[in-house]
Amino acid sequence: MNNDSAGVLLSVCDDGWSGGSNIAALNADSQTLTGTILVGSDSTLTMNLSNGSVFTGTIGGDITNGKGAAVSDSVGTVNVTLDDTSKWILTGDTYVTSFSGNAANVIDNGYTLYVNGTALTGTSPENTGSAEQVTPSDENAVETSTTFSDVPETAWCYEYVTALTKDGVINGMGDGTFAPDGTLTWAQAMKLLLCAHGDLSDVTGDAWADTAMNKAAQLGLCESEQDGDDKAEQDGSEEITRLDFCTAAAKLFGLTSDGTGNAFSDCDDPSVLALADAGVINGYPDGRFGPAKTLTRAEISKIIFLLMKLS
């Protein structure tokens, strides 16, 4: 977080952040942020999210004892910019003065982002996981097309998405799109990973998430409720991080690191290095891995595609 003028500009109070009568700038580069930013009616906030940053929360006003409400007449000037790799996940209705970026990178969760008093259109709905409830063996439910309107041939993930769709490992959203930038929950990720490895053959029905998570717990890919128990303790509805997925993938596919590979500047986890040694992951151009970042559907498609080629 960069503060561009003197004084306390953005402070934590109770369960949120509050801005005083100054100008605050929040510049997030490859960061995962959660909270409520409270901006007084006489304040100005500029928020820039870049390089895969994710902000989960709202921007509100009416600062009283650290509490705030997203009411248009109580919020000061708020300018928000998202690059194409970053996301804003709303946890309530939010009012901003200006918004720059792709509206699809705003996950609305049923809430509304108002820009200068007008509801922003084109935002993405809640990630419900419904797109991953189809079993590869259910041919009537799987989309017959292996091309998607949002994954053109020029997309970097086109080869991986197309191949996995043909193999019935992964599916689109049911409307002709794939949502390559959409994130995945633990249950969705474990379902895809286990199907790719051949450990799941039937994950249909309302209990598909429990089926996938309990199988993952049985194989030691996530924590179980108690030792020897096949019931997962990990919440399957939580978004999975890059580190957690690589840990599970390396264990399931039996990959280990010989210690000779180059570590990432922000991660030296053995599972991550094992996948890097195998050529499955390569991190970011600046040498980072981003262990706490969430995986996208495009990223997991590449990883699973390369894992299947190894086996």
Secondary structure, DSSP 8 states (H G I E B T S, - for coil): ----SSS--EEEETTEEEE-SSEEEEEEES-EEEEEEEE-TT-EEEEEEETT-EEEEEEEEEEETTEEE--GGG--EEEEEE-TT-EEE-SS-EEESEEES-GGGEE-TT--EEETTEE--S-B-----GGG---TT-TTTS-S---BTTB-TTSTTHHHHHHHHHTTS----SSS---TT-B-BHHHHHHHHHHHHT--S---STTHHHHHHHHHHHTTSS-BSSTT--SB-S-TTSB-BHHHHHHHHHHHTT----S-S--BTTB--HHHHHHHHTTS----TTS---TTSB-BHHHHHHHHHHHHHH-
